[in-house]
Amino acid sequence: MYKILIADDEQDSLEAVSVHLTNCGYEVIAANDGQEALDKSGKENPDVIILDIQMPKINGFEVLKQIRSNPPTEKWQPVIILSSKDEFDSFRKGYELEADFYVTKPFNAEKISNAIEILISLIPLRKT
């Protein structure tokens, strides 16, 4: 079973994504802020991380930056940005920090699960 870490301070979004991914057969780990996301990513070693940008304590961009600067996870740990920020600058910053996908809210749960499937299929290639 693949582990998916979802970090979002909006309970409705967190719950909707969690329920959908649990129904798809994934183990879901929830975090309510950026610091909790970093802590859980280190302890739980998720296969994919889904990050909101606007979170308390540490924003999603900073979480992504720290994940990408951590040698054990920098290359292979896939990250999906899930955010209500749909401006070009936010997209650009997410991709500059090496996000794998950027999904805007309101979101389609199927789009998220399809992105996860693609990313999971690439993990063996990324680890080499």
C-alpha positions in Angstrom: 0.0 0.0 0.0 1.4 3.4 -1.0 1.5 6.2 1.6 0.2 9.7 0.7 0.9 12.7 2.9 -1.6 15.5 2.5 -0.8 18.8 4.1 -3.6 21.4 4.1 -4.9 23.7 6.8 -8.4 23.8 5.3 -10.2 20.8 6.9 -12.8 20.4 4.1 -10.1 20.0 1.5 -8.0 17.8 3.7 -11.0 15.5 4.4 -12.2 15.4 0.9 -8.8 14.4 -0.5 -8.2 11.9 2.3 -11.5 10.2 1.9 -11.1 9.9 -1.9 -7.6 8.5 -1.7 -8.5 6.1 1.1 -11.3 4.8 -1.1 -8.7 4.4 -3.9 -6.7 2.1 -1.6 -3.9 4.5 -0.4 -2.8 4.9 3.2 -3.3 8.6 4.0 -1.3 10.7 6.4 -2.7 14.1 7.3 -0.9 17.3 8.3 -2.6 20.6 9.3 0.4 22.9 8.7 3.8 23.0 7.1 5.8 22.1 10.1 3.7 19.0 10.7 4.1 18.1 7.1 7.9 18.2 7.4 7.9 16.2 10.6 5.6 13.5 9.2 7.4 13.4 5.8 10.6 12.5 7.8 9.0 10.0 10.0 6.5 8.3 7.7 8.5 8.4 4.4 5.5 8.9 2.2 5.5 7.9 -1.5 3.8 11.1 -2.6 3.2 14.4 -0.8 0.3 16.8 -1.5 0.9 20.3 -0.3 -1.2 23.4 0.0 0.7 26.6 -0.4 -0.9 28.8 2.2 -0.4 27.0 5.5 0.5 28.2 9.0 4.0 27.9 10.5 5.7 27.0 7.2 4.1 27.6 3.8 4.0 24.9 1.1 6.7 26.4 -1.0 9.1 26.3 1.9 8.1 22.7 2.7 8.8 21.8 -0.9 12.1 23.7 -0.9 13.2 21.7 2.2 12.1 18.4 0.8 14.1 19.1 -2.4 17.2 20.1 -0.4 17.2 16.9 1.7 19.5 14.4 0.1 17.5 11.2 0.9 14.3 12.7 -0.8 15.5 15.4 -3.1 15.3 13.4 -6.3 12.6 10.8 -5.8 9.9 12.1 -3.5 7.1 13.3 -5.7 5.2 16.4 -4.7 1.8 17.7 -5.9 0.9 21.3 -5.1 -2.9 21.7 -4.3 -3.7 25.3 -4.0 -6.3 28.0 -4.5 -3.5 30.3 -5.8 -4.0 30.1 -9.6 -1.7 33.0 -10.6 1.1 32.5 -13.0 3.7 33.5 -10.4 2.5 30.7 -8.1 2.7 28.1 -10.9 6.1 29.3 -11.9 7.4 29.2 -8.3 6.0 25.7 -7.8 7.7 24.3 -10.8 10.9 26.2 -10.2 11.0 24.4 -6.8 10.4 21.2 -8.7 6.8 20.3 -7.9 5.7 17.5 -10.1 2.1 18.7 -10.5 0.2 21.8 -9.6 -3.6 21.4 -9.1 -5.8 24.3 -8.3 -8.8 24.4 -6.0 -11.6 23.8 -6.4 -10.2 20.5 -7.5 -11.3 17.3 -9.2 -10.4 14.3 -7.0 -9.9 12.1 -10.0 -7.3 14.5 -11.3 -5.4 14.1 -8.1 -5.6 10.3 -8.0 -4.5 10.2 -11.7 -1.5 12.4 -10.9 -0.6 10.1 -8.0 -0.8 7.0 -10.2 1.6 8.6 -12.7 4.0 9.7 -10.0 4.0 6.3 -8.3 4.8 4.6 -11.6 7.9 6.8 -12.0 9.3 6.3 -8.5 11.6 3.3 -9.5 13.0 5.4 -12.3 13.6 8.4 -10.0 15.4 6.4 -7.4 18.2 5.4 -9.8 
